[in-house]
């Protein structure tokens, strides 16, 4: 069985953390940026794969132990992943570009530097991956975030690319907050009795970032004593 059975093609801040929780409830083990914060061992592998697209990455190794993947860095490797796992089901969650822009600007863009400045070096590889694949790769450069229309255009263009590229039988396009029914039917899974999860609101992710910054500061202070 291929390691990845389900891949979400949506940019981060499109309900991908709620999807991670939902897929895990359906029995998958889901790779997500949040899982990489806990285990940063593959960050360098993703960065190398992005910088050297002419070399085929060992995706089975990179995603070892996972059966589903969503969020960055996965979304930046849709072409090689669809080639590697042609039978994987592709999910695409779409949302209003205006609200998406505000969400990502106030989280990923605004606080990446804050985390980087507080880092004691333990997050070097993860921060380098985010800079390379997300800020520089997906959006051109961090300064582009000040150009709202350009960033929203990249968001919309990516959605249209996915719709045109993924075979229709392998693709489910979902609205943000849609729920279980169509997704479970698409994946061949029974619908859980519990409500579809809703996690990782802007306030939740800001709290997670602040907690991470405080942990980094505490570690640095402890090392200095």
Backbone bond lengths (Angstrom), bond angles and torsions (degrees), N, CA, C in turn:
res aa  C-N    CA-C-N  psi(-1)  N-CA   C-N-CA  omega(-1)  CA-C   N-CA-C  phi
1 X - - - 1.468 - - 1.528 109.75 -
2 X 1.333 116.41 134.21 1.458 120.48 178.94 1.516 110.03 -63.09
3 X 1.344 117.78 139.69 1.463 119.87 179.92 1.523 113.38 -54.98
4 X 1.318 117.66 -42.54 1.465 119.58 -178.02 1.524 110.54 -101.89
5 X 1.318 115.20 114.45 1.462 121.49 177.76 1.525 111.58 -97.66
6 X 1.342 116.34 -25.72 1.469 121.83 -178.70 1.523 108.63 -135.47
7 X 1.332 116.34 133.26 1.461 121.64 177.38 1.523 108.12 -131.25
8 X 1.321 116.50 129.74 1.465 120.72 174.43 1.522 108.54 -95.06
9 X 1.321 116.48 127.30 1.460 121.97 -175.98 1.523 113.04 -96.08
10 X 1.319 118.11 11.82 1.466 121.43 -175.63 1.524 112.06 -87.36
11 X 1.330 115.86 144.86 1.456 120.75 170.51 1.530 109.61 -59.25
12 X 1.329 115.14 155.19 1.450 119.60 172.86 1.518 111.58 -57.96
13 X 1.334 116.90 159.26 1.459 124.72 -175.64 1.529 110.95 67.70
14 X 1.341 115.46 30.66 1.467 121.38 175.83 1.522 110.52 -124.41
15 X 1.320 116.32 34.49 1.455 119.57 -178.87 1.513 113.73 81.49
16 X 1.336 116.79 19.09 1.465 119.17 -174.78 1.526 113.13 -72.76
17 X 1.333 118.01 -29.81 1.466 117.87 178.53 1.528 110.84 -74.17
18 X 1.321 117.30 -38.24 1.467 119.86 173.46 1.524 109.73 -61.17
19 X 1.329 116.44 -39.57 1.464 120.36 177.77 1.519 110.62 -64.04
20 X 1.327 117.11 -40.61 1.471 120.54 177.48 1.523 110.48 -55.77
21 X 1.319 116.55 -48.47 1.464 120.84 -179.94 1.524 110.12 -64.11
22 X 1.332 116.60 -41.98 1.468 120.77 -179.36 1.524 111.46 -62.97
23 X 1.325 117.05 -46.07 1.464 120.34 -179.95 1.521 111.31 -63.91
24 X 1.327 116.24 -38.17 1.468 118.91 177.17 1.528 111.01 -62.90
25 X 1.322 116.62 -36.99 1.472 119.99 177.65 1.527 111.60 -66.91
26 X 1.326 116.39 -24.95 1.463 120.67 178.40 1.526 112.30 -85.70
27 X 1.328 116.20 -0.88 1.459 119.67 175.59 1.509 115.72 106.96
28 X 1.330 117.52 0.50 1.459 120.66 177.31 1.533 109.82 -86.64
29 X 1.318 115.90 161.90 1.460 121.32 169.08 1.524 106.02 -112.79
30 X 1.327 116.89 112.77 1.459 121.48 -163.09 1.523 113.09 -107.10
31 X 1.331 115.07 124.90 1.466 122.57 175.40 1.524 108.90 -80.17
32 X 1.333 116.17 139.81 1.469 122.09 -175.85 1.519 106.88 -159.84
33 X 1.318 117.28 160.24 1.463 119.58 177.14 1.523 111.01 -55.51
34 X 1.313 117.13 -34.55 1.462 120.41 179.18 1.528 111.19 -62.23
35 X 1.334 117.48 -37.49 1.467 119.57 178.77 1.519 110.69 -69.87
36 X 1.326 117.08 -27.59 1.462 119.77 179.77 1.518 111.92 -73.85
37 X 1.319 117.60 -26.74 1.463 119.63 175.76 1.519 109.93 -65.48
38 X 1.334 115.59 -36.56 1.465 120.18 178.57 1.519 111.73 -75.82
39 X 1.342 117.41 -33.86 1.463 122.20 -179.22 1.522 108.09 -137.03
40 X 1.332 115.46 99.65 1.461 120.96 -173.32 1.527 113.33 -91.41
41 X 1.324 117.32 11.47 1.462 121.19 -171.64 1.525 113.56 -62.20
42 X 1.338 118.02 -26.73 1.466 119.84 -176.77 1.523 113.12 -96.40
43 X 1.324 117.92 0.43 1.469 120.33 -175.48 1.522 111.95 -57.85
44 X 1.326 116.92 -45.63 1.461 120.51 -179.77 1.521 111.48 -63.87
45 X 1.332 116.97 -35.94 1.466 120.59 179.44 1.525 110.83 -64.29
46 X 1.324 117.06 -40.95 1.464 120.30 176.83 1.530 110.79 -64.91
47 X 1.322 116.68 -42.84 1.462 120.32 179.86 1.518 110.91 -61.87
48 X 1.322 116.92 -44.58 1.463 120.82 178.88 1.525 111.14 -63.22
49 X 1.336 116.65 -40.86 1.466 120.37 179.51 1.522 110.81 -63.06
50 X 1.325 116.72 -36.36 1.460 120.45 -179.57 1.525 111.20 -72.19
51 X 1.329 116.35 -39.85 1.464 120.45 -177.88 1.523 112.75 -75.14
52 X 1.322 116.91 -22.52 1.468 120.86 -176.88 1.532 110.34 -127.72
53 X 1.329 117.29 66.82 1.470 120.04 -177.53 1.520 113.21 -65.20
54 X 1.340 116.52 -18.43 1.462 119.40 179.33 1.528 111.92 -72.44
55 X 1.324 116.84 -16.77 1.459 121.45 178.31 1.529 109.07 -100.76
56 X 1.318 117.12 131.68 1.459 120.53 -178.99 1.526 110.12 -75.04
57 X 1.305 116.44 118.85 1.467 120.99 -179.78 1.525 110.15 -73.46
58 X 1.311 115.44 156.07 1.466 120.92 176.89 1.527 107.90 -86.33
59 X 1.335 115.91 79.58 1.460 120.60 -174.34 1.524 112.35 -64.36
60 X 1.326 117.08 -34.33 1.468 119.04 177.95 1.523 110.63 -60.14
61 X 1.317 116.09 -37.48 1.467 120.22 178.78 1.527 110.77 -73.48
62 X 1.321 116.45 -44.36 1.464 120.54 -177.54 1.525 111.22 -60.61
63 X 1.338 116.16 -40.10 1.470 120.60 -178.15 1.527 112.25 -101.83
64 X 1.306 116.42 21.81 1.465 120.05 -178.68 1.538 110.67 -56.16
65 X 1.316 115.75 128.90 1.459 120.73 179.44 1.517 114.12 91.84
66 X 1.332 117.46 -10.08 1.463 121.44 -179.08 1.528 110.60 -107.05
67 X 1.323 115.79 145.49 1.464 120.95 176.51 1.525 112.15 -116.82
68 X 1.314 116.93 -5.13 1.465 121.94 177.29 1.527 108.21 -146.61
69 X 1.333 116.17 158.56 1.462 119.82 -179.44 1.520 109.93 -151.31
70 X 1.325 116.06 141.75 1.462 120.90 176.43 1.520 109.30 -151.70
71 X 1.322 116.01 168.95 1.461 123.26 179.13 1.531 109.79 73.16
72 X 1.331 115.65 178.41 1.455 120.01 170.16 1.524 109.18 -74.10
73 X 1.320 117.94 149.91 1.464 128.86 4.43 1.530 115.22 -83.23
74 X 1.342 117.57 -8.08 1.471 120.73 -174.81 1.515 112.97 -51.79
75 X 1.332 117.20 -45.43 1.464 120.75 -172.82 1.528 112.30 -61.52
76 X 1.325 117.82 -21.96 1.464 120.87 179.38 1.525 112.82 -82.13
77 X 1.324 116.87 -1.14 1.471 120.76 -178.70 1.528 111.47 -123.05
78 X 1.317 117.43 30.59 1.457 119.57 -175.43 1.526 112.77 -60.08
79 X 1.321 117.83 -41.23 1.467 119.67 -177.24 1.525 112.25 -62.57
80 X 1.332 119.99 -54.16 1.471 118.43 178.86 1.520 113.32 -66.94
81 X 1.334 118.18 -31.66 1.464 119.67 -179.46 1.527 111.30 -70.62
82 X 1.325 117.36 -38.00 1.466 118.97 177.20 1.524 110.90 -68.13
83 X 1.323 116.47 -31.32 1.463 120.11 175.94 1.520 110.75 -70.32
84 X 1.327 116.04 -40.91 1.466 120.96 -178.85 1.521 111.31 -71.65
85 X 1.330 117.09 -40.40 1.474 122.04 -176.01 1.533 109.88 -122.54
86 X 1.329 117.55 71.12 1.470 120.61 -173.94 1.524 114.23 -64.64
87 X 1.321 117.66 -19.62 1.465 120.35 -179.53 1.527 112.93 -92.65
88 X 1.330 116.90 -1.85 1.465 119.61 -179.26 1.525 110.33 -65.11
89 X 1.319 115.80 140.89 1.456 121.54 174.47 1.528 108.68 -80.19
90 X 1.327 116.45 132.85 1.458 121.39 -177.31 1.529 109.67 -107.38
91 X 1.325 116.07 125.43 1.462 122.42 176.13 1.524 109.00 -106.61
92 X 1.311 116.65 138.23 1.462 121.67 176.59 1.520 108.33 -130.67
93 X 1.330 116.06 110.85 1.465 121.27 176.89 1.524 108.00 -94.70
94 X 1.323 116.55 126.37 1.462 120.36 -179.95 1.527 109.20 -112.57
95 X 1.319 114.73 149.59 1.459 120.18 177.26 1.517 109.20 -146.51
96 X 1.303 116.30 169.74 1.455 122.49 180.00 1.525 110.11 -61.20
97 X 1.343 119.31 126.37 1.464 121.40 -177.68 1.521 113.83 -58.74
98 X 1.337 117.96 -33.89 1.463 120.39 -178.14 1.525 111.48 -65.76
99 X 1.329 116.89 -48.39 1.465 119.60 -179.69 1.520 110.76 -69.68
100 X 1.340 117.42 -33.88 1.469 119.98 176.91 1.525 110.19 -62.68
101 X 1.337 117.17 -44.93 1.462 120.46 -178.71 1.524 111.20 -59.85
102 X 1.319 117.09 -46.02 1.458 119.92 179.96 1.524 110.84 -61.95
103 X 1.318 116.54 -38.98 1.457 120.90 -178.77 1.520 111.59 -65.68
104 X 1.327 116.86 -48.37 1.467 118.69 -175.98 1.529 111.31 -73.69
105 X 1.325 117.47 -33.33 1.463 119.70 177.92 1.525 110.70 -65.05
106 X 1.323 116.66 -38.90 1.462 120.73 -176.72 1.525 113.54 -82.64
107 X 1.327 117.44 -3.83 1.470 119.97 -179.82 1.525 110.77 -122.41
108 X 1.323 117.04 -80.23 1.468 121.50 -173.81 1.521 111.55 -58.46
109 X 1.330 117.30 -51.65 1.461 120.51 -176.41 1.528 112.06 -69.95
110 X 1.306 116.26 -50.26 1.461 121.20 -172.39 1.516 112.47 -65.32
111 X 1.341 117.11 -34.52 1.461 118.72 -170.19 1.522 114.48 -109.64
112 X 1.342 118.51 -1.08 1.463 119.51 176.97 1.518 110.49 -60.70
113 X 1.333 116.93 -45.63 1.470 120.20 -179.60 1.523 111.12 -65.60
114 X 1.321 116.39 -36.75 1.468 120.24 179.09 1.527 110.76 -60.18
115 X 1.333 116.67 -44.34 1.462 120.44 178.47 1.521 110.01 -66.99
116 X 1.344 116.83 -42.34 1.462 120.67 -178.71 1.522 111.32 -61.22
117 X 1.330 116.66 -41.79 1.463 120.28 -178.23 1.521 112.10 -68.46
118 X 1.335 117.01 -28.02 1.460 120.17 -178.72 1.520 112.57 -89.32
119 X 1.338 116.57 -10.31 1.463 119.79 -173.10 1.522 111.26 -67.77
120 X 1.331 115.00 139.23 1.462 120.24 176.36 1.521 111.56 -92.78
121 X 1.316 117.27 11.76 1.456 122.04 179.54 1.509 113.51 105.87
122 X 1.328 116.99 -18.05 1.459 120.19 -177.00 1.523 112.39 -69.74
123 X 1.337 116.39 -20.01 1.466 120.09 -179.13 1.524 112.26 -106.32
124 X 1.318 116.76 15.45 1.463 121.13 -174.84 1.528 112.16 -54.23
125 X 1.330 117.10 -48.95 1.465 120.07 -175.84 1.524 112.17 -67.34
126 X 1.335 116.50 -38.32 1.462 120.09 179.19 1.524 110.70 -67.52
127 X 1.324 117.11 -44.16 1.461 120.76 179.94 1.522 111.07 -64.53
128 X 1.335 116.19 -37.99 1.466 120.02 176.81 1.524 110.53 -63.69
129 X 1.326 116.70 -40.02 1.461 120.62 178.34 1.527 111.00 -63.10
130 X 1.338 116.92 -45.78 1.464 120.75 179.82 1.525 110.60 -61.74
131 X 1.333 115.96 -43.29 1.460 119.83 179.19 1.528 110.85 -61.93
132 X 1.341 116.24 -46.36 1.464 121.33 -174.79 1.523 112.53 -70.87
133 X 1.332 116.76 -48.13 1.462 120.78 -171.09 1.525 112.80 -87.45
134 X 1.332 116.52 -38.81 1.466 119.33 -174.41 1.528 111.44 -94.57
135 X 1.321 117.11 -64.01 1.463 120.02 -172.38 1.523 112.26 -67.71
136 X 1.345 116.90 -48.68 1.464 119.79 179.37 1.524 111.86 -83.42
137 X 1.337 116.46 -38.85 1.456 120.47 -173.80 1.511 114.01 -77.67
138 X 1.319 117.19 -61.29 1.467 120.46 -175.95 1.525 112.60 -69.76
139 X 1.344 116.61 -30.75 1.461 119.26 -172.56 1.518 114.43 -118.34
140 X 1.310 119.21 2.71 1.453 121.32 176.85 1.513 112.64 92.74
141 X 1.318 117.90 -56.73 1.462 123.27 173.59 1.525 107.37 -170.73
142 X 1.339 117.10 156.67 1.470 119.68 -176.10 1.521 114.12 -56.59
143 X 1.331 117.29 -32.13 1.463 119.91 -177.53 1.522 112.02 -63.30
144 X 1.327 116.74 -22.14 1.469 119.93 -179.22 1.520 112.37 -63.80
145 X 1.333 117.15 -20.83 1.459 119.20 -179.09 1.520 111.85 -62.73
146 X 1.319 117.09 -20.08 1.458 119.73 176.96 1.527 110.95 -75.15
147 X 1.325 116.78 -16.78 1.466 121.61 178.46 1.523 107.94 -97.85
148 X 1.325 115.84 88.57 1.462 120.84 -173.61 1.520 112.65 -56.93
149 X 1.314 117.31 -44.68 1.466 119.92 -176.33 1.522 111.36 -65.74
150 X 1.326 117.49 -37.34 1.468 120.50 179.76 1.523 111.01 -66.42
151 X 1.331 116.96 -41.42 1.464 120.74 -179.94 1.524 110.48 -67.96
152 X 1.319 117.17 -43.30 1.469 119.85 178.24 1.531 110.88 -64.15
153 X 1.325 116.01 -33.78 1.465 119.47 178.46 1.529 110.56 -65.36
154 X 1.325 117.74 -40.27 1.467 120.84 176.46 1.529 110.56 -62.94
155 X 1.304 116.59 -39.48 1.464 122.18 178.79 1.529 110.76 -61.23
156 X 1.320 116.05 -49.24 1.469 121.04 -178.71 1.526 110.75 -67.60
157 X 1.326 117.00 -40.94 1.466 120.46 179.59 1.521 111.36 -62.21
158 X 1.322 116.57 -37.60 1.463 119.24 178.40 1.530 110.66 -64.82
159 X 1.309 116.51 -43.90 1.470 120.21 178.65 1.527 110.58 -59.02
160 X 1.319 116.72 -44.88 1.467 120.52 -179.55 1.520 110.84 -66.26
161 X 1.336 117.25 -37.24 1.469 120.73 177.81 1.521 110.54 -61.50
162 X 1.329 116.53 -44.10 1.465 120.02 179.65 1.526 110.36 -61.73
163 X 1.316 116.60 -45.85 1.468 120.75 -178.75 1.530 111.89 -60.54
164 X 1.331 116.44 -36.45 1.461 120.57 -178.13 1.525 112.26 -81.49
165 X 1.327 117.20 -26.70 1.460 121.06 -170.50 1.518 113.71 -93.44
166 X 1.315 117.20 -40.57 1.468 120.76 -175.28 1.530 109.71 -77.64
167 X 1.333 118.28 131.76 1.475 120.10 175.43 1.527 110.72 -54.56
168 X 1.315 116.83 135.83 1.467 121.29 -172.76 1.528 112.64 -58.28
169 X 1.327 117.06 -34.93 1.465 119.68 -179.48 1.523 112.27 -67.82
170 X 1.336 116.51 -20.07 1.466 121.07 -177.77 1.521 112.99 -100.78
171 X 1.327 117.96 0.69 1.469 121.29 -171.95 1.521 111.76 -119.05
172 X 1.336 115.04 134.01 1.462 121.71 170.04 1.521 108.25 -122.39
173 X 1.328 116.68 119.13 1.462 121.99 176.74 1.519 107.92 -95.34
174 X 1.331 116.35 123.48 1.459 122.58 -176.27 1.524 109.91 -120.81
175 X 1.310 116.36 148.19 1.461 121.55 171.47 1.529 108.97 -84.60
176 X 1.320 116.33 146.51 1.455 120.56 177.04 1.526 109.93 -55.87
177 X 1.332 117.10 128.53 1.454 121.70 179.05 1.513 114.47 81.82
178 X 1.327 117.53 14.66 1.463 120.47 -174.04 1.522 113.57 -66.96
179 X 1.313 119.41 -40.03 1.465 120.01 179.56 1.518 113.58 108.47
180 X 1.349 114.59 -167.19 1.460 122.16 -168.70 1.524 115.56 -79.25
181 X 1.319 118.88 -40.62 1.468 122.43 -156.80 1.525 114.56 -53.87
182 X 1.312 117.68 -61.77 1.468 119.34 -175.64 1.518 111.48 -66.22
183 X 1.334 116.97 -36.22 1.456 119.53 179.84 1.523 111.37 -64.23
184 X 1.318 117.10 -44.94 1.462 120.24 -179.82 1.523 111.05 -65.06
185 X 1.314 116.82 -39.19 1.463 120.13 176.77 1.528 110.29 -62.31
186 X 1.325 116.67 -43.05 1.467 122.69 179.96 1.524 111.18 -62.95
187 X 1.331 116.55 -39.64 1.465 121.58 -177.15 1.523 112.85 -88.67
188 X 1.316 116.80 -6.98 1.459 119.79 -178.78 1.514 113.03 71.18
189 X 1.328 116.04 36.06 1.464 121.94 -178.26 1.534 109.67 -117.41
190 X 1.337 117.53 147.33 1.466 119.72 174.90 1.528 110.77 -68.04
191 X 1.316 116.32 147.60 1.466 121.16 179.99 1.526 109.30 -76.46
192 X 1.338 118.51 122.61 1.466 120.68 177.84 1.528 111.68 -62.92
193 X 1.309 115.94 153.62 1.461 120.26 178.18 1.521 111.60 -74.79
194 X 1.317 117.09 -29.19 1.464 120.52 -178.11 1.528 110.80 -76.92
195 X 1.328 117.48 156.12 1.467 120.58 -179.96 1.528 111.46 -63.51
196 X 1.312 115.58 155.02 1.467 120.96 174.75 1.528 108.13 -61.95
197 X 1.332 117.86 135.44 1.474 119.82 -176.28 1.524 112.59 -69.05
198 X 1.316 115.48 149.86 1.464 122.06 174.64 1.526 107.05 -132.16
199 X 1.322 116.44 103.36 1.460 121.78 -176.19 1.520 110.09 -128.05
200 X 1.332 114.41 172.94 1.460 121.45 168.88 1.518 113.56 62.55
201 X 1.338 116.42 40.76 1.457 119.43 170.43 1.527 108.55 -63.07
202 X 1.320 116.04 167.49 1.464 119.20 179.76 1.520 110.92 -54.75
203 X 1.332 117.92 -42.60 1.460 120.56 -179.80 1.526 111.44 -64.97
204 X 1.329 117.08 -37.58 1.467 120.25 178.45 1.520 111.27 -64.75
205 X 1.333 116.69 -44.37 1.456 118.53 -177.34 1.527 110.84 -70.39
206 X 1.332 117.46 -33.92 1.462 119.32 175.89 1.522 110.64 -64.29
207 X 1.319 117.22 -38.85 1.462 120.39 176.27 1.525 110.25 -63.35
208 X 1.339 116.96 -41.54 1.461 120.55 179.27 1.524 110.75 -62.89
209 X 1.339 116.54 -40.99 1.462 120.52 178.80 1.519 110.55 -64.94
210 X 1.334 117.30 -44.89 1.462 120.26 179.30 1.520 111.49 -63.36
211 X 1.332 116.57 -39.32 1.467 119.89 177.00 1.526 110.42 -62.13
212 X 1.332 115.97 -41.38 1.458 120.44 -179.97 1.519 110.88 -64.98
213 X 1.330 116.73 -43.13 1.463 120.88 178.09 1.524 110.34 -61.04
214 X 1.322 117.33 -44.41 1.462 120.90 179.76 1.524 111.65 -63.59
215 X 1.340 116.61 -38.12 1.464 119.91 177.27 1.523 110.80 -63.35
216 X 1.350 116.12 -42.25 1.459 120.41 179.29 1.531 110.63 -63.17
217 X 1.328 116.83 -42.72 1.463 120.39 -180.00 1.524 110.75 -65.02
218 X 1.320 116.43 -42.36 1.463 120.20 179.58 1.517 111.01 -63.05
219 X 1.337 116.67 -40.33 1.462 120.45 179.46 1.523 110.69 -65.42
220 X 1.336 116.18 -40.10 1.458 120.05 179.51 1.524 111.07 -66.01
221 X 1.332 116.27 -41.32 1.462 120.14 178.93 1.526 111.21 -65.92
222 X 1.330 116.26 -39.17 1.464 119.98 179.24 1.519 110.85 -65.03
223 X 1.337 116.48 -38.02 1.461 120.46 -179.06 1.522 111.44 -69.35
224 X 1.338 115.92 -25.14 1.462 119.87 -176.86 1.520 112.99 -86.46
225 X 1.335 117.25 -9.41 1.464 119.52 -177.49 1.511 111.35 -96.00
